[in-house]
Amino acid sequence: MTAYEVAVRAEATLGEGPTWDPATGRLVWLDVLGARLHTYDPSSGRRTIRTAPQHIGAAKPRAGGGLVLNLRDGVGLLDPDDTFRWLHHEPVAGRRANDAAVAPDGSLWAGTMRYDEAPGGGTLSRLTGDGSVRTVLPDVTVSNGTGWSPDGRLMYYVDSPTRRVDVFDHDEDGIRGRRTLAEIEEGAGFPDGLTVDAEGCVWVALWDGGAVRRYTPAGELDRVITLPTPRTTACAFGGTGLTDLYVTTARTGLPSSDPLSGSLLVVPDAGKGLPQPPFEG
């Protein structure tokens, strides 16, 4: 078991989306249902919290500064001066944004899901800086963790109710050859957010599993980090050397006696992360 620390004690309803921003030296994370955008500077301990325009699924750094936001009604751009504008506005009744990731080419792969988690009610779409959108995967249920191998030739993806981490071949034309990298057994929770490390291994947070697992590129489970609250939602490497694993957690559906649910946790020196590309837009 690897020791964890509490980076930020919080009460996020649905903490999600940890992302290291190297330009600012801060970790960006969010509360999906609380519509809150958080930052945390581990060198000083300074925190900021701002209200998002609506329920928010992901926030990723942009190449020119600011953030790209995966929101309930589409994808928006937040400039460094806090100006907001829509990049792609497509409200669908009963649907919201969920996890998103920036691909090696700087495009945003943004997931959606229905509030009632109806099967097939979500999508995974690819957006570029000019606002162009292409649906990559239709008919998903809870679009979640997405990430790429160090060479960009593989894409890993989670549709949580499948209990699988899937892998695709990836190139400039898209993805193909979907297959299972790992399946989460009954009773161990559901796969949620993921990140890929410098060795090409996939770290996945387990909702209702209270753990983060690492799988090798061959799909072998080689490490488990047990955490003190069951609803672990997502993970990402951060810090100046990308060696600390940050893990978001959720409070929704848990008793108030669970003291760390909704907090941001960190496992120091857990491994070595990959630098994440900014959104080119």
Secondary structure, DSSP 8 states (H G I E B T S, - for coil): ----EEEE----SBEEEEEEETTTTEEEEEETTTTEEEEE-TTT--EEEEE-SS-EEEEEEBTTSSEEEEETTEEEEE-TT--EEEEEE---TTEEEEEEEE-TTS-EEEEEEETT--TT-EEEEEE-TT--EEEEEEEESBEEEEEE-TTSSEEEEEEGGG-EEEEEEEETTEEEEEEEEEE--TTS-EEEEEEEBTTS-EEEEEETTTEEEEE-TTS-EEEEEE-SSSBEEEEEEETTTT-EEEEEEB-TTS-TT-TTTT-EEEETT---B-----B--
